[in-house]
Amino acid sequence: MYKTVKLKRGKEESLLRFHPWVFSGAIDSLPEEIEEGDIVNVVASDGTMLGVGHYQIGSIAVRMLSSDTEEINAGFYGRRLESAYKLRQSLGLIRQDNNACRLVHGEGDFLPGLVVDLYGSTAVVQAHSPGMHYARNVIAQSLVDLKDAGIKNVYYKSETTLPYKARLDPVNQYIIGGYETDEALENGLRFHVDWLRGQKTGFFVDQRDNRLLLEKFSAGRKVLNMFCYTGGFSVYAMRGGATLVHSVDSSAKAVSLTDANIDLNFKGDDRHKSFAEDAFKFIGDMPDGAYDLVILDPPAFAKHRSALKNALRGYQRLNARAMEKMPKGSVLFTFSCSQAVSREQFRLAVFSAAAQARRRVRILHQLTQPADHPVSIYHPEGEYLKGLVLYIE
């Protein structure tokens, strides 16, 4: 039924271990007239069937959808989405005071190339592969059909996530339904989510658990939230009883969104102030001892391995500057969302920063992405978020 991709001898081992990617160098032969996004059968050199996947041009040539010979149709997507939704239900993420979560996390939910974030009755879909782009309408209908999920609107947002060379010309638009509200609930707090023009799907739901942890540290502290974006950490710090909260982002638009979210939850509360400034300059100019709880959650310093060396220098420099200015007894929440940076490399960069700042530092917590961003045990590359909570002496 599908075109067949044949692997070189001995290159089937990773698929037999259920890794979801076939690299271009492992392929012996491709069928004629194969096109990006085609569903293909993948076979070993001896013709043994290894599974079904989406073909695309590039280093990752096939993203495996199944290790069986099943048909990839509406029923397939419906079953995978139902399984993903049931997991979120079992995690207690769908409840009266929380309607924002990641519903599909690519390989972690056995749908490589697909991301779906849920904000109330709106699902925001991102395709990272041509195959998922071509399946977008089927996926959208399967989302609306999910029992008890209450999804009415599906917004497709893939203009910046699909391979540029594929020339797919995706358009960000509602596939089903339309705009109802931009508000979402996270642990009882309200947030405006800008899925139309914001970064990613409009909100970083991957920091939900870490924001809740920060809230527990915030009572009586002076909080600085660097790279604040939507102000998630700032809102939690306010609820946690911080005496002041300052939010910093180089983007005036992000600062405006932070202010709107503070106003949504703490209207008229003068503990909060925001600044549209460069992070390194702000930290360099801030007085010693001004903040005793600092959050460093920068955008990815290394999107590719070629940028790894500079990224590690950036993490070291940023953390050292913060530590130098923080008073004794301070707490630092520091993160890297760069997939190219390993947990060990990030920890070494922060260790180097502490030594450079000549501070005694203890690790209180080691953080990662939450359970609605699962990592397939066969695909460790799916782990990207790493963080440390540090006590500065």
C-alpha positions in Angstrom: 0.0 0.0 0.0 2.8 2.4 0.9 6.1 3.1 -0.9 9.1 1.2 0.6 12.3 2.5 2.0 15.1 -0.1 2.3 17.9 0.2 4.9 21.5 -0.8 4.5 22.7 -4.0 6.0 23.0 -3.8 9.8 21.2 -0.4 10.0 17.9 -1.9 11.4 19.3 -2.2 14.9 18.0 1.1 16.2 14.5 0.4 14.9 14.5 -3.0 16.5 15.2 -1.1 19.7 12.2 1.1 18.9 14.1 4.4 18.2 11.7 6.6 16.2 14.1 8.0 13.7 15.8 6.7 10.5 18.8 8.8 9.5 19.5 9.4 5.8 22.9 7.6 6.0 21.1 4.4 7.0 19.1 4.2 3.8 20.1 1.9 1.0 17.4 2.7 -1.6 14.4 5.0 -2.0 11.4 4.4 -4.3 11.0 6.5 -7.4 8.9 9.6 -7.2 8.9 9.6 -3.4 7.8 13.0 -1.9 8.2 14.7 1.4 5.5 13.7 3.8 4.8 10.4 2.1 3.9 7.5 4.4 6.4 4.7 3.8 7.1 1.2 4.8 10.6 0.7 6.2 12.3 -2.6 5.6 15.7 -4.2 6.6 18.2 -5.2 3.9 16.7 -8.7 3.8 13.2 -7.3 3.3 12.0 -7.8 6.9 9.3 -5.2 7.8 10.4 -2.8 10.5 7.4 -0.4 10.5 5.7 2.6 9.0 6.7 6.3 9.1 6.7 9.7 7.5 9.4 10.4 4.9 11.2 13.8 4.6 14.4 15.2 3.1 17.1 15.8 5.6 19.3 14.1 8.2 16.2 12.6 9.8 14.8 10.9 6.8 11.9 8.9 8.4 10.0 9.5 11.6 8.5 6.2 12.6 4.8 6.2 13.4 4.5 2.5 14.2 6.7 -0.6 14.4 3.8 -2.6 13.0 2.1 -2.8 9.6 -0.9 -0.7 10.6 -2.6 1.7 8.3 -2.0 5.4 9.1 -5.5 6.9 8.9 -8.0 8.8 11.0 -8.4 5.7 13.3 -4.7 5.7 13.9 -4.6 9.3 14.9 -7.7 9.0 17.0 -6.2 6.1 19.0 -2.9 7.9 19.6 -4.6 11.1 20.6 -7.1 9.3 22.9 -4.1 7.6 24.6 -2.4 11.0 25.1 -5.5 12.6 26.5 -6.1 9.7 29.0 -2.5 10.1 30.3 -3.2 13.8 31.0 -6.4 12.9 32.7 -4.6 10.4 34.9 -2.0 13.0 35.8 -4.8 15.2 37.1 -4.0 18.0 34.7 -7.6 18.3 33.4 -9.5 19.8 36.3 -11.5 22.9 37.4 -8.5 25.0 38.3 -6.2 23.9 35.4 -7.1 23.7 31.8 -3.7 24.3 30.2 -1.3 21.4 29.4 0.6 19.8 26.6 -1.6 17.2 25.0 0.9 15.8 22.5 4.7 15.9 22.9 6.0 14.4 19.7 8.0 11.2 20.2 7.1 11.1 23.8 3.5 10.4 22.8 4.5 8.2 19.8 3.5 10.9 17.3 6.9 12.2 16.1 6.7 15.6 14.5 3.5 16.7 16.3 3.0 19.1 19.2 -0.4 20.0 20.6 -1.0 22.3 23.5 -4.4 22.6 25.1 -5.8 25.9 26.4 -9.3 25.3 27.6 -11.5 24.6 24.6 -8.7 25.5 22.1 -6.0 23.1 20.9 -2.9 24.7 19.3 -1.3 22.4 16.8 2.3 22.6 15.6 3.7 20.3 12.9 7.5 19.7 12.8 7.4 17.4 9.8 5.8 17.5 6.3 3.9 14.3 7.1 2.2 15.9 10.1 1.5 19.0 8.0 -0.4 16.9 5.4 -2.3 15.1 8.2 -3.3 18.4 9.9 -7.0 18.3 9.0 -7.4 14.6 10.1 -5.6 15.5 13.4 -7.8 18.5 13.9 -11.0 16.5 13.5 -9.7 13.7 15.8 -9.0 16.4 18.5 -12.5 17.7 18.3 -13.8 14.1 18.4 -11.9 13.3 21.7 -14.4 12.1 24.2 -14.8 14.5 27.3 -12.0 16.8 26.1 -14.3 19.6 25.2 -12.1 20.8 22.3 -14.1 23.2 20.1 -11.3 25.1 18.3 -8.2 23.9 16.6 -5.6 26.5 15.7 -2.8 25.4 13.3 0.5 27.3 14.0 3.4 25.8 11.9 4.8 28.7 9.9 8.1 28.7 11.8 8.3 25.0 12.8 8.3 23.1 9.4 11.5 22.6 7.4 12.1 25.6 5.2 13.3 23.6 2.3 10.1 21.6 2.1 8.3 24.7 0.6 5.1 23.8 2.2 4.0 27.4 2.7 1.9 26.7 5.9 -0.6 29.3 7.0 -1.3 29.9 10.7 -5.1 29.6 11.0 -8.1 28.0 12.7 -8.7 24.7 11.0 -11.9 24.2 13.1 -13.8 26.8 15.1 -12.4 30.2 15.9 -11.5 32.6 18.6 -13.4 32.4 21.9 -11.0 33.6 24.6 -7.3 33.9 25.1 -7.5 33.1 28.8 -6.2 29.8 30.3 -6.1 28.5 33.9 -2.9 27.1 35.4 -3.1 25.9 39.0 -5.8 28.5 39.7 -4.0 31.4 38.1 -5.3 33.1 34.9 -3.1 33.8 31.9 -3.5 35.5 28.6 -2.2 33.1 25.9 -1.2 34.7 22.6 -1.2 31.7 20.3 -1.8 34.0 17.3 1.5 36.0 17.5 3.3 34.7 20.6 6.3 32.3 20.7 5.8 28.6 20.4 2.1 27.9 21.0 1.8 31.1 23.0 2.7 29.9 26.5 5.4 27.8 28.1 3.4 25.1 29.8 6.6 23.1 30.4 7.5 25.3 33.4 4.2 24.7 35.2 5.6 22.5 38.0 8.7 24.6 38.4 6.6 27.8 38.7 4.6 26.0 41.5 7.9 25.2 43.3 9.1 28.8 43.0 5.9 30.0 44.7 6.9 28.0 47.8 10.2 29.9 47.9 8.7 33.4 47.4 7.3 34.4 50.7 9.0 37.6 52.0 11.6 37.6 49.1 12.5 40.2 46.5 12.2 38.5 43.2 13.8 39.1 39.9 12.4 37.2 36.9 14.7 37.5 33.9 13.6 36.6 30.4 10.0 36.9 31.8 8.1 36.5 28.5 4.5 36.0 29.7 5.4 36.6 33.3 4.5 33.1 34.5 7.1 32.9 37.3 6.2 36.5 38.3 2.6 35.7 38.8 3.4 32.7 41.0 5.9 34.7 43.0 3.2 37.3 43.7 0.8 34.6 44.9 3.6 33.2 47.0 3.9 36.4 49.0 7.0 38.1 47.5 7.5 41.6 48.8 8.4 42.8 45.3 8.6 41.2 41.9 10.5 42.7 39.0 10.1 41.2 35.5 12.7 41.8 32.7 12.6 41.0 29.0 14.2 42.6 26.0 10.9 42.5 24.2 8.5 45.3 25.0 5.7 43.1 23.7 6.6 40.4 26.2 6.7 43.0 29.0 3.3 44.2 28.0 1.9 40.6 28.2 3.5 40.1 31.6 1.8 43.3 32.9 -1.5 42.1 31.5 -1.1 38.7 33.3 -0.2 40.4 36.6 -3.2 42.7 36.2 -5.4 39.7 35.5 -4.5 38.1 38.8 -3.4 41.0 41.0 -5.0 44.2 39.7 -3.7 47.3 41.4 -0.9 45.5 43.3 2.1 47.8 43.4 4.6 45.0 44.3 5.2 44.4 40.6 7.3 46.4 38.1 8.5 45.4 34.6 11.4 46.5 32.5 12.0 46.2 28.8 15.8 45.8 28.8 18.6 43.5 27.8 19.1 40.9 30.5 22.9 41.0 30.6 22.8 44.8 30.9 20.1 44.7 33.6 22.1 42.3 35.7 25.3 44.2 35.2 23.7 47.5 36.3 21.6 46.2 39.2 22.8 47.0 42.8 24.4 44.3 44.9 21.8 42.6 47.1 18.8 44.0 45.3 17.1 40.6 44.9 17.3 37.4 47.0 15.3 35.2 44.6 16.3 35.2 40.9 14.9 33.3 38.0 17.1 32.8 34.9 15.1 31.2 32.1 16.6 32.3 28.9 15.6 31.2 25.4 17.6 28.4 23.9 21.2 29.5 23.6 22.0 26.5 21.4 19.5 25.3 18.9 22.1 23.2 17.2 25.2 21.4 18.3 27.4 23.9 16.3 26.4 26.6 18.8 27.1 24.5 21.9 30.5 26.0 22.9 29.1 29.6 22.8 25.9 28.5 24.6 27.9 27.1 27.5 29.9 30.3 27.8 26.6 32.2 27.8 25.1 30.2 30.6 28.3 30.5 32.6 28.5 34.3 32.1 24.8 34.9 32.9 24.8 32.8 36.1 28.1 34.2 37.3 26.8 37.8 36.9 23.7 36.9 38.9 25.6 35.1 41.7 28.0 38.0 42.1 25.1 40.3 42.9 23.0 38.1 45.1 23.1 38.4 48.9 23.9 35.6 51.3 20.9 33.3 51.7 19.6 33.9 48.2 17.9 31.3 46.0 18.6 31.0 42.2 16.3 29.1 39.8 18.4 28.6 36.6 17.4 26.8 33.4 18.4 25.7 30.0 15.9 24.7 27.4 18.5 23.9 24.8 18.2 20.3 23.6 21.8 20.4 22.4 23.0 21.0 26.0 23.1 18.0 28.2 22.2 18.0 31.8 25.8 17.4 32.7 27.1 20.2 30.5 24.6 22.7 31.9 25.5 21.7 35.5 29.2 22.1 34.7 28.5 25.6 33.2 26.7 26.6 36.4 29.4 25.1 38.6 32.0 27.2 36.6 29.8 30.2 37.2 29.8 29.6 41.0 33.6 29.2 41.0 34.0 32.4 39.0 31.7 34.3 41.4 33.6 32.8 44.3 30.4 31.8 46.1 29.5 28.7 48.1 26.5 27.1 46.4 24.3 24.2 47.2 21.9 22.4 44.9 18.4 22.2 46.5 16.5 20.8 43.5 17.3 19.4 40.1 14.5 20.2 37.7 13.2 18.9 34.4 10.1 19.1 32.1 6.8 18.0 33.6 4.9 14.7 33.0 2.8 16.1 30.1 6.1 16.4 28.2 7.0 12.7 28.5 10.2 11.3 27.2 10.1 7.9 25.4 12.5 5.5 27.0 13.6 4.7 23.4 14.2 8.3 22.5 16.3 10.1 25.2 16.7 13.1 22.9 13.2 14.1 23.9 14.6 15.4 27.2 15.4 19.1 26.7 14.5 21.1 29.8 16.9 21.1 32.7 17.1 23.3 35.7 18.7 23.8 39.1 17.5 25.5 42.3 20.6 26.8 44.1 21.1 28.2 47.6 23.7 31.0 47.5 25.9 31.6 50.5 
